[in-house]
Amino acid sequence: MIASTLIIVGGLLSVFAIVLLRGAPALSISMVTQTPKGGYYLGKEGGVLNAIVGSLYLAGGATVLALIVSLPTALYLNEYAIRSKLASFTRQSLDVLWSVPSIIYGVFGFTLMIYLGMRASLLGGILALTLLELPIMIRAMDEVMKMIPIKMREASYALGATKLETTVNVIARQALPGVVMAILLAMGRAIGDAASVLFTAGYSDNVPSSLFDPAASLPLAVFFQLGTPFPEVQQRAYASGFILLVIVLSLSIASRLLTKRFMKYVIK
Amino acid sequence: MSMAKPHISIQNLNVSYEGHCGLKDITVDIPKNQVTAIIGPSGCGKTTLLKSLNRLIDLVDGVNVSGKVLIDGVNIFDNGIDVTNLRKKMGLIAQTPNPLPMSIYDNIAYGPRIHGVKDKNKLDQIVEHCLEAASLWNEVKNRLKEPASRLSIGQQQRVCLARALAVEPEVLLCDEPTSALDPISAKHIEGQLLTLKKDYTIVFVTHILRQAKRLGDYVIFLYFGEIVEHGPAEKVLTNPSEPRTQAYLKGEIS
């Protein structure tokens, strides 16, 4: 038990330590407040604000879109299509989609965009990430809702509630902490993904000002900067990675706090 | 005791789950404003019978129901029946407390709210009145905003009773409501039901004979999905005419 704890915690700490140590020389306030200076991502000046904002836009947009689809889908699977063939087929498909590598979503999105005559853009990236998030979000919510005991539904029905009233007022409320967890899990996955935005969102030194501008992202900032032959730029890759780690860690902590908060009324 | 006016009239009710039989040809009248105790061993169809009365049985997969259940003269299995309205009329207290994932106040107000009560003062009144009726008001009046799950099991069951009362039912269906409770909470609930029977028809499932004696005015003995005997409590519980009832009362079969 202690050994496994040490391995897990040690792993996390060493990732943080290495990224921080190697990125420390490049870490500064300007890193998070400025866009790159000195020409494309090879610049040794300025910061990666373009990638930070780009990543937040991309993952935020995708999370909102995915949520709009996921919550009703998960509720439908559990309250309306109970044990139906449609439900089990949907679950099976989602499980397959979950395991599709993100580069495939990227290539798929890219092909679609060429077909539609779209350029690499924030919108394209958001849509590709939405595809990536959907199976994660739906299945995570689905698993939580599956755990809700039938007697809770009966309690509501026995009072003369309709299916919709039960779903919205009771099931959604009981599942709320799990729903929050699912949203942040999917968002955490999306914000750290490089492959699906590589072709769809492109990269840019500017903060995108419209949905049709290309958008930079932190994982790609790491990828491109580390691929240069210049040690100073490589340091900036580690610094960008550290910023990404901090964002993901904050998401994870936020999810814990929110979940705890929403647990208050949940029946265990 | 003479047979009071029937409130619920069950006629040739058959329920089967995917081929295997739950209830066989049940025909019995349930008297108004009395406590009808349904007794019988576990798995004999007591809960199935209860759930047929508010059509919660509809939620079970592959269930097949035939026959009639007349409540106020209307067959509840008729096509045109508004099931939500039926369930509103038939309050249910489950075997184990099943509070909703919300505050004590919202648990009670949930029913009235979905049936259209929006006025805050009116809801406050309903909540207070129903908690009083479940003899819980004094214990929770200062913590109405707390989650219902923080109450003790006994208190939770009284929240469920109050919640059932809040939609102004005519009938209370109780499915072994004290089986998960400690003796003191069980006594509370029993006392409450005895007080409530002047306003409600109560159908009470139990496998505790002493409880059936304490509460029941009318007794139905179910055995393997069939009614063996039914009649006024004194008759069935002290001087049964069927050999199987005699054997059950003596504890020879269970």
Interface residues (C-beta under 8 A of the other chain):
Chain A: R83 P149 I150 K151 M152 R153 E154 A155 S156 Y157 A158 L159 G160 A161 T162 E165 N169 V170 R173 Q174 K264 Y265 V266 I267 K268
Chain B: N54 L56 L59 D61 T84 N85 L86 R87 K88 M90 G91 L92 A94 T96 N98 P99 L100 P101 M102 S103 Y110 G111 I114 H115 P147 A148 S149 C160 R163 A164 V167
